[in-house]
Amino acid sequence: MNATDQAASRADELYARYMGHLYGCAPCQRENYCPVGNRMRAAWKCAQSAAMQTYRARTERRQ
Ligand SMILES: [Zn+2]
């Protein structure tokens, strides 16, 4: 598994965990917000942009 795949699967894992939280969290379902859900969404977004950066760094090096 390369760094891009690792970063992407980390983002997927955090997304799955966030979705799992949403499923069981009333405040998130009602208002799309709670401190826990917010933190999980931030972690997912962060992992997602890290994955994107890793991907970009790799494709730019190839050109
Ligand atoms: Zn929540």
N, CA, C, O and the ligand as a Tripos MOL2 file, in Angstrom:
@<TRIPOS>MOLECULE
protein
  253   251    64     0     0
PROTEIN
NO_CHARGES

@<TRIPOS>ATOM
      1 N           0.8410   -1.1980    0.0000 N.3       1 MET1
      2 CA          0.0000    0.0000    0.0000 C.3       1 MET1
      3 C           0.8810    1.2560    0.0000 C.2       1 MET1
      4 O           1.7430    1.4130    0.8650 O.2       1 MET1
      5 N           0.6630    2.1420   -0.9680 N.am      2 ASN2
      6 CA          1.4660    3.3610   -1.0110 C.3       2 ASN2
      7 C           0.8680    4.4630   -0.1200 C.2       2 ASN2
      8 O          -0.1970    4.2980    0.4750 O.2       2 ASN2
      9 N           1.5840    5.5800   -0.0520 N.am      3 ALA3
     10 CA          1.1760    6.6580    0.8560 C.3       3 ALA3
     11 C          -0.1720    7.2450    0.4710 C.2       3 ALA3
     12 O          -0.9680    7.6120    1.3340 O.2       3 ALA3
     13 N          -0.4230    7.3310   -0.8300 N.am      4 THR4
     14 CA         -1.6980    7.8840   -1.2900 C.3       4 THR4
     15 C          -2.8550    6.9950   -0.8650 C.2       4 THR4
     16 O          -3.8670    7.4740   -0.3530 O.2       4 THR4
     17 N          -2.6930    5.6860   -1.0850 N.am      5 ASP5
     18 CA         -3.7340    4.7440   -0.6780 C.3       5 ASP5
     19 C          -3.9450    4.7780    0.8290 C.2       5 ASP5
     20 O          -5.0750    4.7210    1.3130 O.2       5 ASP5
     21 N          -2.8470    4.8700    1.5590 N.am      6 GLN6
     22 CA         -2.9490    4.9120    3.0230 C.3       6 GLN6
     23 C          -3.7180    6.1380    3.4800 C.2       6 GLN6
     24 O          -4.5970    6.0530    4.3370 O.2       6 GLN6
     25 N          -3.3750    7.2870    2.8930 N.am      7 ALA7
     26 CA         -4.0590    8.5300    3.2590 C.3       7 ALA7
     27 C          -5.5280    8.4520    2.8620 C.2       7 ALA7
     28 O          -6.3980    8.9080    3.6040 O.2       7 ALA7
     29 N          -5.8050    7.8790    1.6990 N.am      8 ALA8
     30 CA         -7.1830    7.7670    1.2260 C.3       8 ALA8
     31 C          -7.9880    6.8190    2.1000 C.2       8 ALA8
     32 O          -9.1480    7.0970    2.4030 O.2       8 ALA8
     33 N          -7.3970    5.7140    2.5060 N.am      9 SER9
     34 CA         -8.1450    4.7620    3.3230 C.3       9 SER9
     35 C          -8.3420    5.2980    4.7420 C.2       9 SER9
     36 O          -9.3160    4.9600    5.4140 O.2       9 SER9
     37 N          -7.4110    6.1330    5.1850 N.am     10 ARG10
     38 CA         -7.5850    6.8160    6.4730 C.3      10 ARG10
     39 C          -8.7850    7.7550    6.4010 C.2      10 ARG10
     40 O          -9.6000    7.8090    7.3220 O.2      10 ARG10
     41 N          -8.8840    8.4850    5.3090 N.am     11 ALA11
     42 CA        -10.0100    9.3930    5.1090 C.3      11 ALA11
     43 C         -11.3200    8.6090    5.0340 C.2      11 ALA11
     44 O         -12.3290    9.0270    5.6020 O.2      11 ALA11
     45 N         -11.3020    7.4860    4.3400 N.am     12 ASP12
     46 CA        -12.4990    6.6400    4.2300 C.3      12 ASP12
     47 C         -12.9280    6.1250    5.5980 C.2      12 ASP12
     48 O         -14.1130    6.0910    5.9290 O.2      12 ASP12
     49 N         -11.9320    5.7270    6.3810 N.am     13 GLU13
     50 CA        -12.2190    5.1880    7.7080 C.3      13 GLU13
     51 C         -12.8580    6.2560    8.5910 C.2      13 GLU13
     52 O         -13.8260    5.9920    9.3060 O.2      13 GLU13
     53 N         -12.2990    7.4700    8.5300 N.am     14 LEU14
     54 CA        -12.8460    8.5620    9.3360 C.3      14 LEU14
     55 C         -14.2410    8.9480    8.8570 C.2      14 LEU14
     56 O         -15.1060    9.3060    9.6560 O.2      14 LEU14
     57 N         -14.4480    8.8710    7.5520 N.am     15 TYR15
     58 CA        -15.7670    9.1650    6.9960 C.3      15 TYR15
     59 C         -16.7820    8.1360    7.4860 C.2      15 TYR15
     60 O         -17.8870    8.4930    7.8940 O.2      15 TYR15
     61 N         -16.4070    6.8630    7.4440 N.am     16 ALA16
     62 CA        -17.2890    5.7930    7.9070 C.3      16 ALA16
     63 C         -17.6190    5.9790    9.3880 C.2      16 ALA16
     64 O         -18.7520    5.7620    9.8160 O.2      16 ALA16
     65 N         -16.6120    6.3840   10.1620 N.am     17 ARG17
     66 CA        -16.8220    6.5760   11.5970 C.3      17 ARG17
     67 C         -17.7600    7.7640   11.8470 C.2      17 ARG17
     68 O         -18.6220    7.7220   12.7250 O.2      17 ARG17
     69 N         -17.5680    8.8210   11.0540 N.am     18 TYR18
     70 CA        -18.4260   10.0020   11.1640 C.3      18 TYR18
     71 C         -19.8650    9.6430   10.7980 C.2      18 TYR18
     72 O         -20.8020   10.0570   11.4800 O.2      18 TYR18
     73 N         -20.0400    8.8770    9.7270 N.am     19 MET19
     74 CA        -21.3750    8.4530    9.3150 C.3      19 MET19
     75 C         -22.0230    7.5870   10.3970 C.2      19 MET19
     76 O         -23.2220    7.6940   10.6550 O.2      19 MET19
     77 N         -21.2210    6.7350   11.0200 N.am     20 GLY20
     78 CA        -21.7100    5.9020   12.1140 C.3      20 GLY20
     79 C         -22.1900    6.7500   13.2760 C.2      20 GLY20
     80 O         -23.1850    6.4300   13.9260 O.2      20 GLY20
     81 N         -21.4650    7.8460   13.5340 N.am     21 HIS21
     82 CA        -21.8690    8.7590   14.5910 C.3      21 HIS21
     83 C         -23.1840    9.4470   14.2310 C.2      21 HIS21
     84 O         -24.0970    9.5230   15.0530 O.2      21 HIS21
     85 N         -23.2740    9.9450   13.0040 N.am     22 LEU22
     86 CA        -24.4880   10.6360   12.5460 C.3      22 LEU22
     87 C         -25.7170    9.7590   12.7110 C.2      22 LEU22
     88 O         -26.7880   10.2290   13.0940 O.2      22 LEU22
     89 N         -25.5430    8.4720   12.4140 N.am     23 TYR23
     90 CA        -26.6450    7.5270   12.4590 C.3      23 TYR23
     91 C         -27.2590    7.4390   13.8510 C.2      23 TYR23
     92 O         -28.4720    7.2930   14.0010 O.2      23 TYR23
     93 N         -26.3930    7.5310   14.8780 N.am     24 GLY24
     94 CA        -26.8940    7.3620   16.2310 C.3      24 GLY24
     95 C         -26.9870    8.6540   17.0260 C.2      24 GLY24
     96 O         -27.2600    8.6230   18.2260 O.2      24 GLY24
     97 N         -26.7640    9.7940   16.3710 N.am     25 CYS25
     98 CA        -26.7050   11.0650   17.1020 C.3      25 CYS25
     99 C         -27.8790   11.9690   16.7500 C.2      25 CYS25
    100 O         -27.9650   12.4670   15.6280 O.2      25 CYS25
    101 N         -28.7770   12.1820   17.6950 N.am     26 ALA26
    102 CA        -29.9600   13.0150   17.4640 C.3      26 ALA26
    103 C         -29.6100   14.4640   17.1360 C.2      26 ALA26
    104 O         -30.1500   14.9990   16.1670 O.2      26 ALA26
    105 N         -28.7300   15.1300   17.8970 N.am     27 PRO27
    106 CA        -28.3970   16.5310   17.5540 C.3      27 PRO27
    107 C         -27.8400   16.6660   16.1330 C.2      27 PRO27
    108 O         -28.1710   17.6170   15.4240 O.2      27 PRO27
    109 N         -27.0050   15.7280   15.7220 N.am     28 CYS28
    110 CA        -26.4530   15.7890   14.3720 C.3      28 CYS28
    111 C         -27.5430   15.6040   13.3210 C.2      28 CYS28
    112 O         -27.5090   16.2360   12.2650 O.2      28 CYS28
    113 N         -28.4990   14.7430   13.6120 N.am     29 GLN29
    114 CA        -29.5870   14.5070   12.6620 C.3      29 GLN29
    115 C         -30.5140   15.7110   12.5840 C.2      29 GLN29
    116 O         -31.0280   16.0380   11.5140 O.2      29 GLN29
    117 N         -30.7250   16.3640   13.7090 N.am     30 ARG30
    118 CA        -31.6370   17.5100   13.7570 C.3      30 ARG30
    119 C         -30.9890   18.7790   13.2230 C.2      30 ARG30
    120 O         -31.5640   19.4850   12.3950 O.2      30 ARG30
    121 N         -29.7730   19.0600   13.7140 N.am     31 GLU31
    122 CA        -29.1580   20.3520   13.3860 C.3      31 GLU31
    123 C         -27.8820   20.2030   12.5790 C.2      31 GLU31
    124 O         -27.2280   21.1920   12.2450 O.2      31 GLU31
    125 N         -27.5310   18.9650   12.2670 N.am     32 ASN32
    126 CA        -26.3110   18.7200   11.5230 C.3      32 ASN32
    127 C         -25.0860   19.2150   12.3050 C.2      32 ASN32
    128 O         -24.0670   19.5790   11.7180 O.2      32 ASN32
    129 N         -25.2070   19.2210   13.6350 N.am     33 TYR33
    130 CA        -24.0850   19.6770   14.4480 C.3      33 TYR33
    131 C         -24.1440   19.1260   15.8610 C.2      33 TYR33
    132 O         -25.2090   19.0860   16.4780 O.2      33 TYR33
    133 N         -22.9950   18.7010   16.3710 N.am     34 CYS34
    134 CA        -22.7500   18.5180   17.7970 C.3      34 CYS34
    135 C         -21.2340   18.5390   17.9480 C.2      34 CYS34
    136 O         -20.5230   18.3150   16.9680 O.2      34 CYS34
    137 N         -20.7140   18.8030   19.1610 N.am     35 PRO35
    138 CA        -19.2560   18.9310   19.3050 C.3      35 PRO35
    139 C         -18.5040   17.6940   18.8150 C.2      35 PRO35
    140 O         -17.4740   17.8120   18.1510 O.2      35 PRO35
    141 N         -19.0220   16.5120   19.1430 N.am     36 VAL36
    142 CA        -18.3650   15.2660   18.7340 C.3      36 VAL36
    143 C         -18.4110   15.1190   17.2140 C.2      36 VAL36
    144 O         -17.4010   14.8400   16.5690 O.2      36 VAL36
    145 N         -19.6110   15.3130   16.6600 N.am     37 GLY37
    146 CA        -19.7820   15.2050   15.2160 C.3      37 GLY37
    147 C         -18.9320   16.2310   14.4810 C.2      37 GLY37
    148 O         -18.3570   15.9410   13.4320 O.2      37 GLY37
    149 N         -18.8610   17.4200   15.0350 N.am     38 ASN38
    150 CA        -18.0720   18.4860   14.4330 C.3      38 ASN38
    151 C         -16.5930   18.1170   14.3910 C.2      38 ASN38
    152 O         -15.9130   18.3390   13.3890 O.2      38 ASN38
    153 N         -16.1020   17.5470   15.5050 N.am     39 ARG39
    154 CA        -14.7020   17.1350   15.5900 C.3      39 ARG39
    155 C         -14.4210   16.0130   14.5940 C.2      39 ARG39
    156 O         -13.3840   15.9890   13.9310 O.2      39 ARG39
    157 N         -15.3790   15.0780   14.5060 N.am     40 MET40
    158 CA        -15.1930   13.9580   13.5880 C.3      40 MET40
    159 C         -15.2110   14.4230   12.1410 C.2      40 MET40
    160 O         -14.4620   13.9170   11.3060 O.2      40 MET40
    161 N         -16.0810   15.4000   11.8510 N.am     41 ARG41
    162 CA        -16.1450   15.9240   10.4880 C.3      41 ARG41
    163 C         -14.8420   16.6570   10.1550 C.2      41 ARG41
    164 O         -14.3270   16.5500    9.0420 O.2      41 ARG41
    165 N         -14.3120   17.4110   11.1420 N.am     42 ALA42
    166 CA        -13.0560   18.1240   10.9290 C.3      42 ALA42
    167 C         -11.9150   17.1430   10.6780 C.2      42 ALA42
    168 O         -11.0750   17.3710    9.8070 O.2      42 ALA42
    169 N         -11.8860   16.0440   11.4470 N.am     43 ALA43
    170 CA        -10.8440   15.0290   11.2770 C.3      43 ALA43
    171 C         -10.9350   14.3870    9.8990 C.2      43 ALA43
    172 O          -9.9180   14.1160    9.2590 O.2      43 ALA43
    173 N         -12.1670   14.1470    9.4490 N.am     44 TRP44
    174 CA        -12.3780   13.5550    8.1340 C.3      44 TRP44
    175 C         -11.9250   14.5170    7.0360 C.2      44 TRP44
    176 O         -11.2130   14.1190    6.1140 O.2      44 TRP44
    177 N         -12.3390   15.7880    7.1350 N.am     45 LYS45
    178 CA        -11.9530   16.7940    6.1410 C.3      45 LYS45
    179 C         -10.4400   16.9340    6.0910 C.2      45 LYS45
    180 O          -9.8480   17.0680    5.0200 O.2      45 LYS45
    181 N          -9.8290   16.9000    7.2590 N.am     46 CYS46
    182 CA         -8.3770   17.0270    7.3670 C.3      46 CYS46
    183 C          -7.6830   15.8440    6.6810 C.2      46 CYS46
    184 O          -6.7270   16.0300    5.9280 O.2      46 CYS46
    185 N          -8.1720   14.6350    6.9460 N.am     47 ALA47
    186 CA         -7.6150   13.4340    6.3230 C.3      47 ALA47
    187 C          -7.8390   13.4560    4.8140 C.2      47 ALA47
    188 O          -7.0000   13.0000    4.0370 O.2      47 ALA47
    189 N          -8.9840   13.9950    4.4210 N.am     48 GLN48
    190 CA         -9.3170   14.0790    3.0020 C.3      48 GLN48
    191 C          -8.3490   15.0260    2.2800 C.2      48 GLN48
    192 O          -7.8680   14.7140    1.1920 O.2      48 GLN48
    193 N          -8.0720   16.1700    2.8840 N.am     49 SER49
    194 CA         -7.1750   17.1120    2.2210 C.3      49 SER49
    195 C          -5.7420   16.6040    2.2570 C.2      49 SER49
    196 O          -4.9630   16.8830    1.3460 O.2      49 SER49
    197 N          -5.3810   15.8510    3.3120 N.am     50 ALA50
    198 CA         -4.0550   15.2270    3.3620 C.3      50 ALA50
    199 C          -3.9120   14.2120    2.2330 C.2      50 ALA50
    200 O          -2.8660   14.1300    1.5890 O.2      50 ALA50
    201 N          -4.9740   13.4390    1.9980 N.am     51 ALA51
    202 CA         -4.9610   12.4510    0.9220 C.3      51 ALA51
    203 C          -4.8310   13.1490   -0.4270 C.2      51 ALA51
    204 O          -4.1100   12.6860   -1.3100 O.2      51 ALA51
    205 N          -5.5390   14.2680   -0.5750 N.am     52 MET52
    206 CA         -5.4920   15.0270   -1.8220 C.3      52 MET52
    207 C          -4.0930   15.5870   -2.0510 C.2      52 MET52
    208 O          -3.5880   15.5710   -3.1740 O.2      52 MET52
    209 N          -3.4710   16.0800   -0.9890 N.am     53 GLN53
    210 CA         -2.1200   16.6310   -1.1130 C.3      53 GLN53
    211 C          -1.1150   15.5510   -1.4830 C.2      53 GLN53
    212 O          -0.2280   15.7690   -2.3090 O.2      53 GLN53
    213 N          -1.2630   14.3820   -0.8630 N.am     54 THR54
    214 CA         -0.3690   13.2650   -1.1780 C.3      54 THR54
    215 C          -0.5220   12.8710   -2.6380 C.2      54 THR54
    216 O           0.4570   12.6010   -3.3330 O.2      54 THR54
    217 N          -1.7610   12.8440   -3.0820 N.am     55 TYR55
    218 CA         -2.0580   12.4870   -4.4700 C.3      55 TYR55
    219 C          -1.4590   13.5110   -5.4200 C.2      55 TYR55
    220 O          -0.8360   13.1470   -6.4180 O.2      55 TYR55
    221 N          -1.6460   14.7990   -5.1130 N.am     56 ARG56
    222 CA         -1.1190   15.8620   -5.9710 C.3      56 ARG56
    223 C           0.3920   15.8170   -6.0170 C.2      56 ARG56
    224 O           0.9930   15.9460   -7.0840 O.2      56 ARG56
    225 N           1.0100   15.6320   -4.8530 N.am     57 ALA57
    226 CA          2.4710   15.6000   -4.7880 C.3      57 ALA57
    227 C           3.0140   14.4870   -5.6790 C.2      57 ALA57
    228 O           4.0440   14.6460   -6.3340 O.2      57 ALA57
    229 N           2.3070   13.3660   -5.6930 N.am     58 ARG58
    230 CA          2.7430   12.2260   -6.4900 C.3      58 ARG58
    231 C           2.5640   12.4820   -7.9900 C.2      58 ARG58
    232 O           3.4550   12.1740   -8.7810 O.2      58 ARG58
    233 N           1.4190   13.0430   -8.3820 N.am     59 THR59
    234 CA          1.1730   13.2650   -9.8040 C.3      59 THR59
    235 C           2.0590   14.3850  -10.3310 C.2      59 THR59
    236 O           2.4890   14.3450  -11.4840 O.2      59 THR59
    237 N           2.3420   15.4000   -9.4830 N.am     60 GLU60
    238 CA          3.1980   16.4860   -9.9470 C.3      60 GLU60
    239 C           4.6310   16.0220  -10.1470 C.2      60 GLU60
    240 O           5.3170   16.4840  -11.0580 O.2      60 GLU60
    241 N           5.0780   15.1170   -9.3040 N.am     61 ARG61
    242 CA          6.4430   14.6110   -9.4380 C.3      61 ARG61
    243 C           6.6210   13.8160  -10.7430 C.2      61 ARG61
    244 O           7.7070   13.7710  -11.3220 O.2      61 ARG61
    245 N           5.5340   13.2020  -11.1780 N.am     62 ARG62
    246 CA          5.6150   12.3700  -12.3750 C.3      62 ARG62
    247 C           5.7050   13.1940  -13.6600 C.2      62 ARG62
    248 O           6.2270   12.7190  -14.6690 O.2      62 ARG62
    249 N           5.1980   14.4250  -13.6220 N.am     63 GLN63
    250 CA          5.1150   15.2030  -14.8710 C.3      63 GLN63
    251 C           6.4490   15.8350  -15.2340 C.2      63 GLN63
    252 O           6.5510   16.5190  -16.2520 O.2      63 GLN63
    253 ZN        -23.3930   14.2380   16.8280 Zn       64 ZN64
@<TRIPOS>BOND
     1     1     2 1
     2     2     3 1
     3     3     4 2
     4     3     5 am
     5     5     6 1
     6     6     7 1
     7     7     8 2
     8     7     9 am
     9     9    10 1
    10    10    11 1
    11    11    12 2
    12    11    13 am
    13    13    14 1
    14    14    15 1
    15    15    16 2
    16    15    17 am
    17    17    18 1
    18    18    19 1
    19    19    20 2
    20    19    21 am
    21    21    22 1
    22    22    23 1
    23    23    24 2
    24    23    25 am
    25    25    26 1
    26    26    27 1
    27    27    28 2
    28    27    29 am
    29    29    30 1
    30    30    31 1
    31    31    32 2
    32    31    33 am
    33    33    34 1
    34    34    35 1
    35    35    36 2
    36    35    37 am
    37    37    38 1
    38    38    39 1
    39    39    40 2
    40    39    41 am
    41    41    42 1
    42    42    43 1
    43    43    44 2
    44    43    45 am
    45    45    46 1
    46    46    47 1
    47    47    48 2
    48    47    49 am
    49    49    50 1
    50    50    51 1
    51    51    52 2
    52    51    53 am
    53    53    54 1
    54    54    55 1
    55    55    56 2
    56    55    57 am
    57    57    58 1
    58    58    59 1
    59    59    60 2
    60    59    61 am
    61    61    62 1
    62    62    63 1
    63    63    64 2
    64    63    65 am
    65    65    66 1
    66    66    67 1
    67    67    68 2
    68    67    69 am
    69    69    70 1
    70    70    71 1
    71    71    72 2
    72    71    73 am
    73    73    74 1
    74    74    75 1
    75    75    76 2
    76    75    77 am
    77    77    78 1
    78    78    79 1
    79    79    80 2
    80    79    81 am
    81    81    82 1
    82    82    83 1
    83    83    84 2
    84    83    85 am
    85    85    86 1
    86    86    87 1
    87    87    88 2
    88    87    89 am
    89    89    90 1
    90    90    91 1
    91    91    92 2
    92    91    93 am
    93    93    94 1
    94    94    95 1
    95    95    96 2
    96    95    97 am
    97    97    98 1
    98    98    99 1
    99    99   100 2
   100    99   101 am
   101   101   102 1
   102   102   103 1
   103   103   104 2
   104   103   105 am
   105   105   106 1
   106   106   107 1
   107   107   108 2
   108   107   109 am
   109   109   110 1
   110   110   111 1
   111   111   112 2
   112   111   113 am
   113   113   114 1
   114   114   115 1
   115   115   116 2
   116   115   117 am
   117   117   118 1
   118   118   119 1
   119   119   120 2
   120   119   121 am
   121   121   122 1
   122   122   123 1
   123   123   124 2
   124   123   125 am
   125   125   126 1
   126   126   127 1
   127   127   128 2
   128   127   129 am
   129   129   130 1
   130   130   131 1
   131   131   132 2
   132   131   133 am
   133   133   134 1
   134   134   135 1
   135   135   136 2
   136   135   137 am
   137   137   138 1
   138   138   139 1
   139   139   140 2
   140   139   141 am
   141   141   142 1
   142   142   143 1
   143   143   144 2
   144   143   145 am
   145   145   146 1
   146   146   147 1
   147   147   148 2
   148   147   149 am
   149   149   150 1
   150   150   151 1
   151   151   152 2
   152   151   153 am
   153   153   154 1
   154   154   155 1
   155   155   156 2
   156   155   157 am
   157   157   158 1
   158   158   159 1
   159   159   160 2
   160   159   161 am
   161   161   162 1
   162   162   163 1
   163   163   164 2
   164   163   165 am
   165   165   166 1
   166   166   167 1
   167   167   168 2
   168   167   169 am
   169   169   170 1
   170   170   171 1
   171   171   172 2
   172   171   173 am
   173   173   174 1
   174   174   175 1
   175   175   176 2
   176   175   177 am
   177   177   178 1
   178   178   179 1
   179   179   180 2
   180   179   181 am
   181   181   182 1
   182   182   183 1
   183   183   184 2
   184   183   185 am
   185   185   186 1
   186   186   187 1
   187   187   188 2
   188   187   189 am
   189   189   190 1
   190   190   191 1
   191   191   192 2
   192   191   193 am
   193   193   194 1
   194   194   195 1
   195   195   196 2
   196   195   197 am
   197   197   198 1
   198   198   199 1
   199   199   200 2
   200   199   201 am
   201   201   202 1
   202   202   203 1
   203   203   204 2
   204   203   205 am
   205   205   206 1
   206   206   207 1
   207   207   208 2
   208   207   209 am
   209   209   210 1
   210   210   211 1
   211   211   212 2
   212   211   213 am
   213   213   214 1
   214   214   215 1
   215   215   216 2
   216   215   217 am
   217   217   218 1
   218   218   219 1
   219   219   220 2
   220   219   221 am
   221   221   222 1
   222   222   223 1
   223   223   224 2
   224   223   225 am
   225   225   226 1
   226   226   227 1
   227   227   228 2
   228   227   229 am
   229   229   230 1
   230   230   231 1
   231   231   232 2
   232   231   233 am
   233   233   234 1
   234   234   235 1
   235   235   236 2
   236   235   237 am
   237   237   238 1
   238   238   239 1
   239   239   240 2
   240   239   241 am
   241   241   242 1
   242   242   243 1
   243   243   244 2
   244   243   245 am
   245   245   246 1
   246   246   247 1
   247   247   248 2
   248   247   249 am
   249   249   250 1
   250   250   251 1
   251   251   252 2
@<TRIPOS>SUBSTRUCTURE
     1 MET1         2 RESIDUE 1 A MET
     2 ASN2         6 RESIDUE 1 A ASN
     3 ALA3        10 RESIDUE 1 A ALA
     4 THR4        14 RESIDUE 1 A THR
     5 ASP5        18 RESIDUE 1 A ASP
     6 GLN6        22 RESIDUE 1 A GLN
     7 ALA7        26 RESIDUE 1 A ALA
     8 ALA8        30 RESIDUE 1 A ALA
     9 SER9        34 RESIDUE 1 A SER
    10 ARG10       38 RESIDUE 1 A ARG
    11 ALA11       42 RESIDUE 1 A ALA
    12 ASP12       46 RESIDUE 1 A ASP
    13 GLU13       50 RESIDUE 1 A GLU
    14 LEU14       54 RESIDUE 1 A LEU
    15 TYR15       58 RESIDUE 1 A TYR
    16 ALA16       62 RESIDUE 1 A ALA
    17 ARG17       66 RESIDUE 1 A ARG
    18 TYR18       70 RESIDUE 1 A TYR
    19 MET19       74 RESIDUE 1 A MET
    20 GLY20       78 RESIDUE 1 A GLY
    21 HIS21       82 RESIDUE 1 A HIS
    22 LEU22       86 RESIDUE 1 A LEU
    23 TYR23       90 RESIDUE 1 A TYR
    24 GLY24       94 RESIDUE 1 A GLY
    25 CYS25       98 RESIDUE 1 A CYS
    26 ALA26      102 RESIDUE 1 A ALA
    27 PRO27      106 RESIDUE 1 A PRO
    28 CYS28      110 RESIDUE 1 A CYS
    29 GLN29      114 RESIDUE 1 A GLN
    30 ARG30      118 RESIDUE 1 A ARG
    31 GLU31      122 RESIDUE 1 A GLU
    32 ASN32      126 RESIDUE 1 A ASN
    33 TYR33      130 RESIDUE 1 A TYR
    34 CYS34      134 RESIDUE 1 A CYS
    35 PRO35      138 RESIDUE 1 A PRO
    36 VAL36      142 RESIDUE 1 A VAL
    37 GLY37      146 RESIDUE 1 A GLY
    38 ASN38      150 RESIDUE 1 A ASN
    39 ARG39      154 RESIDUE 1 A ARG
    40 MET40      158 RESIDUE 1 A MET
    41 ARG41      162 RESIDUE 1 A ARG
    42 ALA42      166 RESIDUE 1 A ALA
    43 ALA43      170 RESIDUE 1 A ALA
    44 TRP44      174 RESIDUE 1 A TRP
    45 LYS45      178 RESIDUE 1 A LYS
    46 CYS46      182 RESIDUE 1 A CYS
    47 ALA47      186 RESIDUE 1 A ALA
    48 GLN48      190 RESIDUE 1 A GLN
    49 SER49      194 RESIDUE 1 A SER
    50 ALA50      198 RESIDUE 1 A ALA
    51 ALA51      202 RESIDUE 1 A ALA
    52 MET52      206 RESIDUE 1 A MET
    53 GLN53      210 RESIDUE 1 A GLN
    54 THR54      214 RESIDUE 1 A THR
    55 TYR55      218 RESIDUE 1 A TYR
    56 ARG56      222 RESIDUE 1 A ARG
    57 ALA57      226 RESIDUE 1 A ALA
    58 ARG58      230 RESIDUE 1 A ARG
    59 THR59      234 RESIDUE 1 A THR
    60 GLU60      238 RESIDUE 1 A GLU
    61 ARG61      242 RESIDUE 1 A ARG
    62 ARG62      246 RESIDUE 1 A ARG
    63 GLN63      250 RESIDUE 1 A GLN
    64 ZN64       253 GROUP 0 **** ****
